[in-house]
Each structure stands twice: as structure tokens, then as C-alpha cells.
Amino acid sequence: FDWAVQVDADGQHDARNIPAMIRKATEDGLDLGIGSRFAQETGYDVHGPRKWAMKVLSKTLSHICKTKLTDTTSGFKLASKPLIALFATDFPAEYLGDTLESLVIASRSGAKIAEVPVKMRKRMGGTPSHNPYQSAKYLFRAVFALAIAVTRKTHRTIHE
């Protein structure tokens, strides 16, 4: 496959965005395109502790990935053929690994990463973690997952 698309199971990711994601990735030479609900004004808003957690993660991962990222917890991603090969043997199975640690792995492998603006639908299934306790718990788990990701050994490069 030339491209692989990752989507969450809650129904928020609209498959009609995929051609635009592939077009942007092809035009810009991306290895990883992140479908971002915040890369442009879409009306999607997050509040309270969850918003703070997402901002901290975005700033941290923007620094690690050397590109501006606004939606690091997005589960809507497009991976190139070389990145598919890497992820086939080195994709994290831990909680939040598919979002946070996969970005660290891709960045360390030399992948070119950027966000692609997408419009998300309302959640069609599952339970969101919007209360302050769940948001604080999420932030703790995310920081822990990120700490694991940055302390793991360096991964191989995808463009050798």
C-alpha cells in the first residue's frame, strides 16, 4: 500500500477527508499527515483541563517533532509507505501509544510530519472524558506515555 489511514472507532473521522489528506501529503512530501480539528477554524472547541492537557502535549510534541502541531491526540492519521513499513514492526501497543508515541517514533525515524485540516463529526459512539477528574487522569497518563516514548531507544530511519 502507498498509504495507510488510521481512524478512531467513535465515528468522528469523516472518510471524505482522506483524498485531501493524501493530496496534501503527496504535494508536501509528508510521511505522516495528522488530521487536525484545530489546524483551521472549524468550530470544534475543547474546554477546561482537557484543553490544557492538549495544549501541553501539543507544545511538547511540536518541539520534539520540529513542526507546529495543534492536535497531537488526533487518531486520524495518514502514513506513507516507508512509515507503514516502520510501524509494521515498531508500532506502540500501550495506551496513548497510537497517538503520542507514534509521533515520537515517526519523528525520530526522520519522517516529515504535518497537520492536515479536517472537520470532525460529533462522536457517534463511546464515552468522552470531559469531566475534570477524567481529564486530569488523561493528562497524567499522557505525560507518562510521552516520558516512555522519549526514553526508548532511537528507532531506525525510514529514508535510508
C-alpha positions as CSV (number, residue, x, y, z in Angstrom):
1,F,0.0,0.0,0.0
2,D,1.2,3.5,-0.7
3,W,-0.8,5.0,2.2
4,A,-2.5,3.7,5.4
5,V,-5.2,5.6,7.2
6,Q,-5.8,5.4,10.9
7,V,-9.2,6.3,12.3
8,D,-10.8,6.2,15.8
9,A,-13.8,3.9,16.4
10,D,-16.0,6.7,17.7
11,G,-17.2,7.8,14.2
12,Q,-15.8,11.4,14.4
13,H,-13.4,10.9,11.4
14,D,-15.1,11.5,8.1
15,A,-13.6,9.4,5.3
16,R,-14.4,12.2,2.8
17,N,-11.3,14.0,4.2
18,I,-9.0,11.2,3.1
19,P,-8.4,12.3,-0.6
20,A,-7.5,15.8,0.7
21,M,-5.1,14.3,3.2
22,I,-3.4,12.2,0.5
23,R,-3.2,15.2,-1.8
24,K,-1.6,17.3,0.9
25,A,0.8,14.5,1.9
26,T,1.8,14.0,-1.7
27,E,2.2,17.7,-2.5
28,D,4.3,18.4,0.6
29,G,6.2,15.1,0.7
30,L,4.8,14.1,4.1
31,D,5.3,10.7,5.7
32,L,2.7,11.4,8.4
33,G,-0.3,13.6,8.0
34,I,-2.3,14.3,11.1
35,G,-6.0,15.1,10.6
36,S,-6.3,18.1,12.8
37,R,-9.5,19.6,14.0
38,F,-7.6,22.7,15.2
39,A,-5.3,23.5,12.2
40,Q,-8.0,25.8,10.8
41,E,-11.2,27.4,12.2
42,T,-13.7,24.6,12.3
43,G,-15.8,25.4,15.3
44,Y,-14.5,22.4,17.2
45,D,-13.7,23.5,20.8
46,V,-12.4,21.9,23.9
47,H,-12.7,23.4,27.4
48,G,-11.1,23.1,30.9
49,P,-8.5,20.6,31.9
50,R,-8.8,18.6,28.7
51,K,-7.9,21.8,26.7
52,W,-4.9,22.5,29.0
53,A,-3.7,18.9,28.6
54,M,-4.0,19.1,24.8
55,K,-2.0,22.4,24.8
56,V,0.8,21.0,26.9
57,L,1.0,17.9,24.7
58,S,0.9,19.9,21.5
59,K,3.7,22.2,22.7
60,T,5.9,19.3,23.8
61,L,5.4,17.3,20.7
62,S,5.8,20.3,18.4
63,H,9.2,20.7,20.0
64,I,10.1,17.0,19.6
65,C,8.8,16.8,16.0
66,K,10.2,20.2,15.0
67,T,6.9,21.3,13.5
68,K,3.8,23.1,14.8
69,L,1.2,20.6,16.0
70,T,-2.1,21.6,17.4
71,D,-3.9,18.2,17.6
72,T,-1.4,15.6,18.8
73,T,-4.1,13.4,20.3
74,S,-5.9,13.0,16.9
75,G,-6.4,9.4,15.9
76,F,-7.0,10.4,12.3
77,K,-3.6,9.9,10.6
78,L,-2.2,9.1,7.2
79,A,1.1,7.2,6.9
80,S,3.3,6.8,3.9
81,K,4.7,3.5,2.6
82,P,8.1,3.9,4.3
83,L,6.3,4.7,7.6
84,I,3.9,1.8,7.2
85,A,7.0,-0.5,7.0
86,L,8.4,1.0,10.2
87,F,5.1,0.9,12.0
88,A,4.6,-2.8,10.9
89,T,7.4,-3.8,13.2
90,D,7.6,-0.9,15.7
91,F,4.1,0.4,16.5
92,P,3.3,1.1,20.1
93,A,0.6,-1.1,21.7
94,E,0.4,0.8,25.0
95,Y,-2.4,3.2,26.0
96,L,-1.9,6.5,24.0
97,G,0.9,5.0,22.0
98,D,-1.1,5.2,18.8
99,T,-1.3,8.9,19.2
100,L,1.6,10.2,21.2
101,E,4.4,7.6,21.0
102,S,3.7,7.1,17.3
103,L,4.6,10.7,16.7
104,V,7.9,10.4,18.6
105,I,8.7,7.2,16.6
106,A,7.9,8.9,13.3
107,S,9.9,12.0,14.2
108,R,12.9,10.0,15.3
109,S,12.8,8.0,12.1
110,G,13.2,11.1,10.0
111,A,9.6,11.2,8.9
112,K,8.2,14.5,7.6
113,I,5.1,15.3,9.7
114,A,2.5,17.9,9.3
115,E,-1.2,18.5,10.1
116,V,-3.9,18.5,7.6
117,P,-7.1,20.5,8.5
118,V,-10.1,18.3,8.8
119,K,-13.6,18.8,10.1
120,M,-14.7,16.3,12.7
121,R,-18.2,15.0,13.2
122,K,-19.9,14.6,16.5
123,R,-19.0,11.4,18.4
124,M,-21.2,8.6,17.3
125,G,-20.2,6.1,20.0
126,G,-18.1,5.7,23.1
127,T,-17.8,7.9,26.1
128,P,-15.8,11.2,26.1
129,S,-13.6,12.0,29.0
130,H,-14.8,15.5,29.7
131,N,-15.1,15.8,33.4
132,P,-12.2,17.4,35.4
133,Y,-11.2,14.1,37.1
134,Q,-11.0,12.2,33.8
135,S,-9.2,15.0,32.1
136,A,-6.6,15.1,34.9
137,K,-6.2,11.3,34.8
138,Y,-5.8,11.6,31.0
139,L,-3.1,14.2,31.4
140,F,-1.2,12.1,33.9
141,R,-1.4,9.0,31.6
142,A,-0.4,11.1,28.6
143,V,2.7,12.6,30.3
144,F,3.7,9.1,31.5
145,A,3.2,7.7,27.9
146,L,5.2,10.6,26.5
147,A,8.0,10.0,29.0
148,I,8.2,6.4,28.0
149,A,8.3,7.4,24.3
150,V,11.2,9.8,24.6
151,T,13.3,7.5,26.8
152,R,13.0,4.5,24.5
153,K,16.0,3.8,22.2
154,T,16.2,5.6,18.9
155,H,14.3,3.9,16.1
156,R,15.6,3.2,12.6
157,T,15.2,5.8,9.9
158,I,12.7,5.4,7.1
159,H,14.6,7.2,4.3
160,E,17.9,5.4,4.1
